[in-house]
Amino acid sequence: MTKVSAIVVLYNNKDHLTVRNIKLISEQVNKIYLIDNSPDSYEDLFKKIANCFYLPQYKNLGIAAAQNIGIRKAVNDDDDFIFFADPDSEIPKDCVSKLVNKYNSLLNHNYSPGGVCTSALNMTTGLPVSLNGNLIQDIKDANVYEVSYMMNSGSLIPTKYFQEVGLMWENLFIDDVDCEWCWRATWKMKLHFFQDKDILIIHHLGNNARKVGTKYRSISPPLRLFYQYRNFLWLWRKGYAPRQWLLYNGWKYIIKAIYFPIFIEPRWLNFKNIVRGIYHGIHHMP
């Protein structure tokens, strides 16, 4: 029997939507680890979920360090897969079993899958989250794309690969944690990653959205700008980050460095965090 653990990282998530989402996930897995980075404990909200393990940290460790707490437990329990989700993502009832079946299908077709993820609709912009993959042609009736990385929420990864690839890079703290692990897995083990377009989750990215040119863009809070710029520069110096991603995001961050301090409130705080991120990205590589 396939054993699947779920890992969800919380940060001041105490609304009824979070509780509902956690319950929906718990019904699809053997156990679910809630790693709570909040300064307070909200254990009472999840007491009625039998297979839920609530692990309060009482401080913000960042998403990578929090995920690693759950990953270590799943590895120690010899679970077959880990399913990752965000607390504000709405996961359909049969999501996990479909991902497991899709993973096994890819494995049987000799694709060396490192993991498989869902598609996502970004409720902030009303648009699908694009991972720019290539359609797999030789699996019948499979709307599956090979991608260079998987978005964290709605992703399924065999537990054994964390022993060989390593855990999440904790220094990144929040942004690009999911990307970096996938790229490292491809670099170390020649693994491939896939997105199933037929499985859709509802996801929230950014605080709000604004139309820039012809497209709607999520607006990041000021502190996220620090991590985005710093982590981008750290990843630029890693040999396994894809050149296409680096070039695309390099241009995007050049534009954001001009646009955010001029047009997005709070302008000065946006500027300050961008400058801090660039400085730390250059001078404080771990």
Disulfide bonds with the S-S distance in Angstrom:
none
